[in-house]
């Protein structure tokens, strides 16, 4: 199996914006979180469809940080100005994306 293609985003707000836009189009999505080599990785898995011989190649959009964010959800509000926060639950009027904590880095994700 070919390893995933990694795509590091500038910061956690870019990753939150990516998942919020996916949710707003009616697609279910979640962030994965795992610790690897003393760093915390937050990411979302996608699939590269119909690109020459790369059909089904996994993509891993991610952000790496020295410490974990507090919360089980990333919350995004896109009104007059964008707001992003982490919380233990959901809030009315906010897009809530669950964070799934993995015990270890997935085998097919190369960092």
SULZI-V198701 format. One record per residue. N is the residue number from 0. RES is the residue in three letters. PSI is psi in whole degrees, 0 to 359 (none if undefined). Layout:
[[N	RES	PSI] [N	RES	PSI]]
This chain:
[[0	UNK	134] [1	UNK	140] [2	UNK	161] [3	UNK	157] [4	UNK	128] [5	UNK	140] [6	UNK	100] [7	UNK	130] [8	UNK	162] [9	UNK	311] [10	UNK	178] [11	UNK	333] [12	UNK	324] [13	UNK	319] [14	UNK	317] [15	UNK	319] [16	UNK	320] [17	UNK	312] [18	UNK	326] [19	UNK	322] [20	UNK	327] [21	UNK	316] [22	UNK	319] [23	UNK	341] [24	UNK	8] [25	UNK	9] [26	UNK	131] [27	UNK	142] [28	UNK	160] [29	UNK	160] [30	UNK	143] [31	UNK	148] [32	UNK	134] [33	UNK	158] [34	UNK	136] [35	UNK	126] [36	UNK	46] [37	UNK	14] [38	UNK	154] [39	UNK	129] [40	UNK	130] [41	UNK	131] [42	UNK	175] [43	UNK	138] [44	UNK	136] [45	UNK	177] [46	UNK	134] [47	UNK	104] [48	UNK	142] [49	UNK	43] [50	UNK	94] [51	UNK	240] [52	UNK	13] [53	UNK	27] [54	UNK	122] [55	UNK	10] [56	UNK	125] [57	UNK	141] [58	UNK	142] [59	UNK	102] [60	UNK	128] [61	UNK	165] [62	UNK	137] [63	UNK	142] [64	UNK	162] [65	UNK	337] [66	UNK	157] [67	UNK	149] [68	UNK	148] [69	UNK	119] [70	UNK	159] [71	UNK	353] [72	UNK	147] [73	UNK	130] [74	UNK	136] [75	UNK	131] [76	UNK	125] [77	UNK	77] [78	UNK	233] [79	UNK	330] [80	UNK	150] [81	UNK	136] [82	UNK	135] [83	UNK	132] [84	UNK	170] [85	UNK	143] [86	UNK	164] [87	UNK	345] [88	UNK	188] [89	UNK	161] [90	UNK	140] [91	UNK	138] [92	UNK	357] [93	UNK	148] [94	UNK	124] [95	UNK	125] [96	UNK	122] [97	UNK	148] [98	UNK	122] [99	UNK	118] [100	UNK	121] [101	UNK	148] [102	UNK	329] [103	UNK	167] [104	UNK	133] [105	UNK	144] [106	UNK	323] [107	UNK	358] [108	UNK	118] [109	UNK	129] [110	UNK	none]]
